[in-house]
Amino acid sequence: MAKSKNHTNHNQSSKNHRNGIKGPMPLHLHNSKRGSWLPALVNARRVRKHNQKAALKKRRERIAAFYRFSSFKMAKSKNHTNHNQSSKNHRNGIKGPMPLHLHNSKRGSWLPALVNARRVRKHNQKAALKKRRERIAAFAAKN
Protein backbone atom coordinates (compact mmCIF):
# COMPACT_ATOMS: atom_id res chain seq x y z
CA MET A 1 0.00 0.00 0.00
CA ALA A 2 1.31 3.45 -0.85
CA LYS A 3 2.50 5.62 1.96
CA SER A 4 0.54 8.77 2.58
CA LYS A 5 0.97 11.73 4.83
CA ASN A 6 -2.22 13.31 6.02
CA HIS A 7 -0.85 16.22 8.01
CA THR A 8 2.38 18.07 8.69
CA ASN A 9 3.25 20.80 11.15
CA HIS A 10 4.52 22.98 8.31
CA ASN A 11 3.05 26.52 8.38
CA GLN A 12 0.98 25.87 11.52
CA SER A 13 2.73 28.60 13.51
CA SER A 14 2.12 31.17 10.76
CA LYS A 15 -1.53 30.14 10.54
CA ASN A 16 -1.94 30.45 14.31
CA HIS A 17 -0.39 33.91 14.38
CA ARG A 18 -2.27 35.23 11.33
CA ASN A 19 -5.16 36.59 13.42
CA GLY A 20 -3.12 36.80 16.60
CA ILE A 21 -2.99 34.26 19.37
CA LYS A 22 -5.80 34.98 21.78
CA GLY A 23 -5.02 35.52 25.44
CA PRO A 24 -7.05 34.03 28.28
CA MET A 25 -10.69 35.06 28.55
CA PRO A 26 -11.23 38.04 30.88
CA LEU A 27 -12.68 37.08 34.24
CA HIS A 28 -15.75 39.31 33.87
CA LEU A 29 -16.84 37.22 30.86
CA HIS A 30 -16.75 33.91 32.74
CA ASN A 31 -20.15 32.66 33.87
CA SER A 32 -20.08 33.21 37.59
CA LYS A 33 -21.29 30.29 39.69
CA ARG A 34 -21.15 32.36 42.86
CA GLY A 35 -24.34 32.12 44.87
CA SER A 36 -25.44 28.89 43.15
CA TRP A 37 -26.48 25.88 45.16
CA LEU A 38 -23.29 23.80 45.60
CA PRO A 39 -24.78 20.25 45.36
CA ALA A 40 -26.39 21.20 42.03
CA LEU A 41 -23.03 22.41 40.70
CA VAL A 42 -21.27 19.23 41.83
CA ASN A 43 -23.99 17.05 40.30
CA ALA A 44 -23.88 18.98 37.00
CA ARG A 45 -20.11 18.48 36.84
CA ARG A 46 -20.51 14.76 37.57
CA VAL A 47 -23.18 14.35 34.86
CA ARG A 48 -21.04 16.20 32.30
CA LYS A 49 -18.03 13.99 33.08
CA HIS A 50 -20.15 10.81 32.87
CA ASN A 51 -21.60 11.87 29.49
CA GLN A 52 -18.11 12.52 28.14
CA LYS A 53 -16.90 9.10 29.30
CA ALA A 54 -19.93 7.35 27.77
CA ALA A 55 -19.47 9.15 24.44
CA LEU A 56 -15.76 8.29 24.38
CA LYS A 57 -16.47 4.64 25.18
CA LYS A 58 -19.09 4.43 22.41
CA ARG A 59 -16.68 6.01 19.92
CA ARG A 60 -13.89 3.59 20.85
CA GLU A 61 -16.26 0.64 20.40
CA ARG A 62 -17.27 1.85 16.91
CA ILE A 63 -13.64 2.29 15.85
CA ALA A 64 -12.67 -1.13 17.22
CA ALA A 65 -15.58 -2.77 15.38
CA PHE A 66 -14.57 -1.08 12.14
CA TYR A 67 -11.04 -2.44 12.33
CA ARG A 68 -12.19 -5.85 13.56
CA PHE A 69 -14.55 -6.47 10.65
CA SER A 70 -12.64 -4.82 7.82
CA SER A 71 -9.46 -5.87 6.07
CA PHE A 72 -8.44 -2.21 5.98
CA LYS A 73 -4.83 -1.63 6.98
CA MET A 74 -3.59 1.69 8.25
CA ALA A 75 -1.49 3.67 5.77
CA LYS A 76 2.17 3.88 6.63
CA SER A 77 3.42 7.33 7.52
CA LYS A 78 5.53 9.22 5.04
CA ASN A 79 9.24 9.29 5.79
CA HIS A 80 10.35 12.15 3.54
CA THR A 81 8.86 15.22 1.93
CA ASN A 82 10.24 17.68 -0.59
CA HIS A 83 9.60 20.57 1.80
CA ASN A 84 12.57 22.99 2.11
CA GLN A 85 14.64 21.21 -0.54
CA SER A 86 14.57 24.20 -2.90
CA SER A 87 15.69 26.54 -0.10
CA LYS A 88 18.53 24.19 0.78
CA ASN A 89 19.61 24.02 -2.87
CA HIS A 90 19.65 27.80 -3.24
CA ARG A 91 21.35 28.54 0.09
CA ASN A 92 24.84 28.54 -1.47
CA GLY A 93 23.55 29.29 -4.94
CA ILE A 94 22.93 26.82 -7.70
CA LYS A 95 26.15 26.49 -9.64
CA GLY A 96 26.03 26.70 -13.41
CA PRO A 97 27.86 24.27 -15.65
CA MET A 98 31.62 24.63 -15.88
CA PRO A 99 32.74 26.66 -18.95
CA LEU A 100 33.81 24.48 -21.85
CA HIS A 101 37.28 26.02 -22.10
CA LEU A 102 38.03 24.70 -18.60
CA HIS A 103 37.27 21.13 -19.64
CA ASN A 104 40.55 19.82 -20.96
CA SER A 105 40.05 16.39 -22.40
CA LYS A 106 42.88 14.05 -21.47
CA ARG A 107 41.51 11.13 -23.44
CA GLY A 108 44.11 9.61 -25.76
CA SER A 109 46.99 11.54 -24.15
CA TRP A 110 50.32 9.93 -23.44
CA LEU A 111 50.26 8.96 -19.75
CA PRO A 112 53.90 9.91 -18.87
CA ALA A 113 53.22 13.38 -20.30
CA LEU A 114 50.11 13.71 -18.10
CA VAL A 115 52.06 12.68 -15.01
CA ASN A 116 54.81 15.17 -15.86
CA ALA A 117 52.27 17.96 -16.45
CA ARG A 118 50.76 17.29 -13.03
CA ARG A 119 54.20 17.56 -11.40
CA VAL A 120 54.96 20.79 -13.29
CA ARG A 121 51.68 22.35 -12.13
CA LYS A 122 52.43 21.38 -8.54
CA HIS A 123 55.94 22.87 -8.61
CA ASN A 124 54.75 26.02 -10.39
CA GLN A 125 52.44 26.61 -7.45
CA LYS A 126 55.36 26.19 -5.06
CA ALA A 127 57.45 28.65 -7.09
CA ALA A 128 54.60 31.19 -7.15
CA LEU A 129 54.23 30.87 -3.38
CA LYS A 130 58.00 31.36 -2.94
CA LYS A 131 57.93 34.55 -5.10
CA ARG A 132 54.99 35.89 -3.11
CA ARG A 133 56.81 35.36 0.18
CA GLU A 134 59.88 37.17 -1.23
CA ARG A 135 57.74 40.14 -2.33
CA ILE A 136 56.13 40.35 1.13
CA ALA A 137 59.56 40.22 2.82
CA ALA A 138 60.93 42.94 0.48
CA PHE A 139 57.89 45.16 1.18
CA ALA A 140 58.29 44.67 4.93
CA ALA A 141 62.03 45.50 4.74
CA LYS A 142 61.32 48.65 2.71
CA ASN A 143 58.81 49.94 5.26
N, C-alpha and C positions, 0 to 999 in steps of 0.2 A: 504494500500500500504506500502511496506517495506521502512524503512528509508534508505537513502543512503547519504554518504558524498563524495562529488566530489573532495574536495581540502582541505588541511590543511596547516598551516603555518610551520609545522614541517620541519626542515632541510633547510628552504629557505635561512637563513642567511649564512649557510655553502656553499650552492650552489652559492650564490652571491659572496662570498669571494674567491671561488676556483681559479678563474682567476684574482682576484684582482678587486676592485671596481674602475671603470674608473673615473678620474677627469674630470673637464670641458674641452671642446675642446679649444685648443690654438687659440688665436685671429687671428694669421696669416693664419689659415686654414678656417676661416669663409669667405663666399663669400662676398666680399666687394660691397656694393651698392653705394659707394661714386662716385660721378660724373654722376650717372644715372639721368634720367629725373624724377623729383618727382611725377608729376601726373600719370605717368605710374606705378611707384612703388605703389602708393596709390590704383590705380585701380586694380593692380594684387592682392594686399592684400584683397581688397573687393571681387573680384571674387573667390579667394580661400576660404574665409569665407562663401560666399554664397553656394559654392559647398559642403562644409562640412555640412552646415545646411540642404541642400536638401537631401544629402545622409543619414543623421541621421533621417530626417523625414520619408524617404522612408523605412528605416530599422524598425523604430517604427511601421509604418503601417503594414508591413509584420508580425511582431511579434504579434501585436494586432489581426490581422486576423487569425493567427494560433490558438491563444487561444480562439477566439470567435467561431470558427467553429469546434473545436475539443473538445472531452470530456476529454482531457488529464489534469490531475491534477499535480501540482508541487510536487516533492518528498519532504518529510519533512526532515529537517536537522538532522544530527546525534547528539545525546546528549552526547555520551560517547565513548571513544576509549580505546583500551588497551595500548596505547602508555605510556611508562614510568612506567608501573606497575611492570615489572621485576626489574627495578632499585630500586623502592620503597621497594619491598620485600627484596632485598639483602642489603639494606642500613645498617640495624642492624644485618644482617646475618640471614639465614634461620635456625631456630632451628630444631634440630633432635628430634626424639621421646624420651620421658623420659625413662631412663633405667628401666627394669622390676623390679629390686630389690627395686626401690623407690615406686612402686605401691603396697601399702599395702591394700589388700581387707578388707573392714570392714563389708562385707555382712554376715549376720548371727551372728554377734557379739552381746554380751549382752550390751544393751544401757547404763546402769549405769557404766559399766566398761569403755566404750568409753568416757563418760563424765569425769570420774575420770582421765583417761589417758591424756585428753586434759588439765585438770587443772595441772597435774603433769608436763607436758611439759612446761606450762606457768611459773610455779614456779621454775623449773630448770633453765630457762633462767634468771629469776630474781636473783637466787643464783649465777649463772655464772657471771652475771654483777657485783654483789656485790664483789665476789672474785677478779675480774679484777680491780675494784676500789681500793681494799685493796692493791693489788700488786703494783699499780701505786703510791699510797701514801707511801708505804714502800720504793720504789725505790727513790722517791723524798726526803724522810727523810734521806736516806743513803747518797745521794749526797748533 
